[in-house]
Amino acid sequence: MTDKRHKPERVVESIKSSLRKYLKRERRKDLPKGADYWDFDCSVGQSKESAKTVHLAELIPAVDTAAGESWPEIYIEILAKTGHRTQKPKASDTNEQPALSEDTNEPPQDQVEQN
């Protein structure tokens, strides 16, 4: 993460720019049939052995962290894979409050306690 010809801040910005360009280039590729989007498996660390898996949104902040801790070098691995969207689960009716009757603002008759 150091370069004799460039300031450390410019080296970090260059790394982040290269990462963004790579991701943009990968996302432009045609998707295979049945895939909804490109997803990425990312790892970041001081070396390949010490690299930890991070979410794509944590990739750029990880580079900032490495610069802040003055790492001499950084290992970044990005593997593209296809992603498939899933439906969000619907809210169950058991957790909802009983509905009030529209006319009287009272609970429906089947939910009124019998004395």
For each residue, the residues with C-beta under 8 A, 3 or more apart:
1: 8 11 12 15 66 67 71 72 73 74
2: 8 11 72
3: 6 11
4:
5:
6: 3 10 11 14
7: 10 11
8: 1 2 11 12 67
9: 12 13
10: 6 7 13 14
11: 1 2 3 6 7 8 14 15
12: 1 8 9 15 16 63 64 67
13: 9 10 16 17
14: 6 10 11 17 18
15: 1 11 12 18 19 63 74 76
16: 12 13 19 20 60 63
17: 13 14 20 21
18: 14 15 21 22
19: 15 16 22 23 59 60 63 76 78
20: 16 17 23 24 60
21: 17 18 24 25
22: 18 19 25 26 78
23: 19 20 26 27 40 56 78
24: 20 21 27 28
25: 21 22 28 29
26: 22 23 29 38 40 78 80
27: 23 24 38
28: 24 25
29: 25 26 38 80
30:
31: 35 36 37 38 82
32: 35 82
33:
34: 82 84
35: 31 32 38 82 83 84
36: 31 82 83 84 85
37: 31 82 83 85
38: 26 27 29 31 35 80 81 82 83
39: 56 80 81 82 83
40: 23 26 56 78 79 80 81
41: 53 77 78 79 81
42: 53 54 55 56 58 59 76 77 78 79
43: 51 52 53 54 75 76 77
44: 51 52 54 59 62 63 66 74 75 76 77
45: 48 49 50 51 52 74 75
46: 50 66 71 72 73 74 75
47: 50 51 73 75
48: 45 51 75 77
49: 45
50: 45 46 47 75
51: 43 44 45 47 48 75 77
52: 43 44 45
53: 41 42 43
54: 42 43 44 58 59 62
55: 42 58 59
56: 23 39 40 42 59
57:
58: 42 54 55 61 62
59: 19 42 44 54 55 56 62 63 76 78
60: 16 19 20 63 64
61: 58 64 65
62: 44 54 58 59 65 66
63: 12 15 16 19 44 59 60 66 67 74 76
64: 12 60 61 67 68
65: 61 62 68 69
66: 1 44 46 62 63 69 71 74
67: 1 8 12 63 64 70 71
68: 64 65
69: 65 66
70: 67
71: 1 46 66 67 74
72: 1 2 46
73: 1 46 47
74: 1 15 44 45 46 63 66 71
75: 43 44 45 46 47 48 50 51
76: 15 19 42 43 44 59 63
77: 41 42 43 44 48 51
78: 19 22 23 26 40 41 42 59
79: 40 41 42
80: 26 29 38 39 40
81: 38 39 40 41
82: 31 32 34 35 36 37 38 39
83: 35 36 37 38 39
84: 34 35 36
85: 36 37
86:
87:
88:
89:
90:
91: 95 96
92: 95
93: 96
94:
95: 91 92
96: 91 93 99
97:
98: 107 108 111
99: 96 107 108
100: 105 106 107 108
101: 104 105 106 107 108
102:
103:
104: 101
105: 100 101
106: 100 101 112
107: 98 99 100 101 111 112
108: 98 99 100 101 111 112
109: 112
110:
111: 98 107 108
112: 106 107 108 109
113:
114:
115:
